Amino acid sequence: MFVEAMRQSGSFCAYTGDSISDAMAISKANVGISMGKSGCAVTKDQADIIILDDNFSSVKNASKWGRNIYDNARKFIQYQLTANIVVMVFVIVGGATLGRSPFNVI
């Protein structure tokens, strides 16, 4: 009931558990986290994230790595879009002034 109330209020909800009684709450939460060693199979099936070593510091490390990967992917996409827009401007301006594209496929 707590997870449903949090979701209905518009809050983001993460739930951790390891027993069969936690399986329903884990499935309804935005992020369900289950214990890998001590958790039951039903809870592991319903979970989005399974902590293999049953240590919450693993969640902290995983979130750090995930944020780092997300930031790097965002920076790479920003770089690629910037470079592609510049090349596209060169091709359009070069095509309009020279009558042909300044770049050739090699």
C-alpha positions as CSV (number, residue, x, y, z in Angstrom):
1,M,0.0,0.0,0.0
2,F,2.9,2.3,0.7
3,V,4.4,1.9,-2.7
4,E,1.1,2.5,-4.4
5,A,0.5,5.7,-2.3
6,M,4.0,7.0,-3.2
7,R,3.4,6.3,-6.9
8,Q,0.0,8.0,-6.9
9,S,1.4,11.1,-5.2
10,G,3.9,11.4,-8.1
11,S,7.0,10.4,-6.1
12,F,9.7,8.2,-7.4
13,C,9.8,5.0,-5.4
14,A,12.6,2.4,-5.0
15,Y,11.9,-0.7,-2.9
16,T,14.3,-3.4,-1.6
17,G,13.4,-6.8,-0.3
18,D,14.4,-10.4,-0.2
19,S,11.3,-12.4,0.8
20,I,8.2,-13.5,-1.1
21,S,6.1,-11.0,0.8
22,D,8.2,-8.2,-0.8
23,A,7.7,-9.4,-4.4
24,M,4.4,-7.5,-5.0
25,A,5.9,-4.2,-3.7
26,I,9.1,-4.7,-5.7
27,S,7.1,-5.2,-8.9
28,K,5.0,-2.0,-8.3
29,A,7.9,0.3,-7.4
30,N,9.7,2.4,-10.0
31,V,12.9,0.5,-9.2
32,G,12.7,-2.9,-7.5
33,I,15.9,-4.1,-5.8
34,S,16.3,-7.7,-4.6
35,M,19.0,-9.5,-2.7
36,G,20.9,-12.1,-4.8
37,K,22.1,-14.5,-2.1
38,S,19.4,-14.4,0.5
39,G,16.5,-13.4,-1.8
40,C,13.9,-15.9,-3.0
41,A,13.4,-16.7,-6.7
42,V,10.0,-14.9,-6.9
43,T,11.5,-11.7,-5.6
44,K,14.5,-11.9,-8.0
45,D,12.1,-12.4,-10.9
46,Q,10.1,-9.3,-10.0
47,A,13.1,-7.1,-9.3
48,D,14.7,-4.6,-11.8
49,I,18.1,-4.8,-10.0
50,I,19.5,-7.8,-8.2
51,I,22.3,-7.2,-5.7
52,L,24.5,-10.3,-6.1
53,D,26.6,-9.9,-2.9
54,D,23.7,-8.6,-0.6
55,N,25.7,-5.5,0.2
56,F,24.1,-2.0,-0.1
57,S,27.4,-0.4,-0.9
58,S,27.2,-2.2,-4.2
59,V,24.1,-0.1,-5.0
60,K,26.1,3.1,-4.3
61,N,28.9,2.0,-6.5
62,A,26.6,0.9,-9.3
63,S,24.8,4.3,-9.2
64,K,28.1,6.1,-9.4
65,W,29.1,4.0,-12.5
66,G,25.7,4.4,-14.1
67,R,25.8,8.2,-13.7
68,N,29.3,8.3,-15.1
69,I,28.3,6.3,-18.1
70,Y,25.2,8.4,-18.7
71,D,27.2,11.6,-18.5
72,N,29.9,10.3,-20.9
73,A,27.2,9.2,-23.4
74,R,25.5,12.6,-23.2
75,K,28.8,14.4,-23.8
76,F,29.6,12.1,-26.8
77,I,26.2,12.7,-28.4
78,Q,26.5,16.4,-27.9
79,Y,30.0,16.3,-29.6
80,Q,28.7,14.2,-32.5
81,L,25.7,16.5,-33.1
82,T,27.8,19.6,-33.0
83,A,30.3,18.1,-35.5
84,N,27.6,16.9,-37.8
85,I,25.8,20.2,-37.8
86,V,29.0,22.0,-38.8
87,V,29.7,19.5,-41.6
88,M,26.1,19.9,-42.8
89,V,26.5,23.7,-42.9
90,F,29.7,23.3,-45.0
91,V,28.0,21.0,-47.4
92,I,24.9,23.2,-47.8
93,V,26.9,26.5,-48.2
94,G,29.5,24.8,-50.4
95,G,26.8,23.2,-52.6
96,A,25.0,26.6,-52.9
97,T,28.2,28.5,-53.8
98,L,30.3,26.0,-55.7
99,G,27.5,24.0,-57.3
100,R,28.9,20.8,-55.8
101,S,29.7,19.4,-52.3
102,P,33.1,20.4,-50.9
103,F,33.4,16.8,-49.5
104,N,33.7,13.7,-51.6
105,V,33.2,10.1,-50.6
106,I,36.5,8.3,-50.7
